[in-house]
Amino acid sequence: MSDYCKPYERVDEALELLWLFKEEGHKDLKRFHLSSEDADVKSLIDELTKEGLASVDADSIQLTDKGGELAKKLIRRHRLAERLFTDVFDLSHDIVEEDACKMEHILSEELTDSVCTFLGHPTTCPHGKHIPRGECCKKYQMDVKPVVMRLTDFEVSRKGRIVFITPSDASRISRLSSIGIIPGTIIKLIQKRPSIVLQIDETTIAIDPELGREIFVKNVV
């Protein structure tokens, strides 16, 4: 587990570790001792078994049904947060990992489902690991498009509302604002290559694709 997660609840981190063990197809107790960063692994295991979150048998340790359900929710929140920070905000790996560890402990189920829906119900995290399905995912096709997407991924001839802009250079905000590209603006995408061409009301505007990746839009029916 990452050092970034150490300040948080020790039981949560143990549940996550056991979930990873489950994904890897093993339940070796000695390996759990070696992999855990807890200062007192023996007391941690005692706490897990006392709370009915894990079962220990000879040389093995594994999640119970109760522990598995809690671990699944933690993993889901963590991996959705990684996807959000990577896909939407283009943050560095270190920042993504640190903030994902924070988010996994504080997101409510309702907000977690909102993030999942916002991202289009992704099936894997940026590292290719499976994101456990939530209730929101059961209502949609697995290949559903994200509710909000980059302008570069938007469909030509469709109308969309600009939701937010994440410029790599702060000075771009003023330039975009001066030509009417601000959150809330309704645009129609005319073309994406070689330049992105937008229509705002009766005005046609061309911007470079790099800038288009920093503009996020939502489809307008």
PyMOL commands that set and color helices and strands:
alter all, ss='L'
color gray80, all
select helices_A, chain A and resi 3-5+10-24+29-35+41-50+65-87+93-106+109-119+135-139+151-153+171-178+209-212
alter helices_A, ss='H'
color red, helices_A
select strands_A, chain A and resi 54-57+60-63+148-150+159-165+186-191+196-200+203-207+215-219
alter strands_A, ss='S'
color yellow, strands_A
deselect
rebuild
show_as cartoon
